[in-house]
């Protein structure tokens, strides 16, 4: 056939070459595909994600208390959380607990009424500014108004729904209470009120105390001393460490 038809022979050879190239291309593709697959599989080992480690709050038989999470060493203080200013972070005097015990009674509704405040500071540990009062008003309306009411008379919305009524801010006992008492109540809780230390940072607690004083003055302008305002801005420590809590009562 090749002798009688040279063109057919040429076409046959070209077709054969094309088939061989096609087979070679398929082979190369298969080789590189398998190489890529094996490389990817080798890189996705599970050794690290299955390493012997503990998750938070998981039980561990390695330690005697059966807890995987370890407590911080005694005396450990996170950076920026030293709280050297006792008045600012606790609302207490340096002599707290050494002067006289706190006198308290319980009223008919179960509220703890404090009659003496020997450990609480009388003056604000930060400048009282308009900005501080504005912040206190905003935070008061978020955290306090539902129980204590718009002006602090203890007639908040949940009280109207039947929950226990807190004492009014406008009786002589609380009008004469030092500012440290209100901070202490927010920090550690008091009577039926839980602590707000985890929700309200120290600077905001003092802002709320300032606003409570403003409410007391607004309802009894002739019977209280004016608010000690200042043109100074709040100190940097007043707005830092927003996650901190106050100290022990």
Buried (B, 14 or more C-beta within 10 A) or exposed (E): EEEEEEEEEEEEEEEEEEEEEEEEEEEEEEEEEEEEEEEEEEEEEEEEEEEEEEEEEEEEEEEEEEBBEEEEEEEEEEEEEEBEBBBBBBBBBEEBEEEEEBEEEEEEEEBBBBEEBBBBBEEBBBBBBEEBBEBBBEBBEEBBBBBBBEBBBBBBEEBEEEEBBBBBBBEEEBBEBBBBBBBBBBBBBBBBBEBBBEEBBBBBBBBBBBBBBBBBBEBEEEEBEEBEEBEEEBBEBBBBBEEBBBBEB
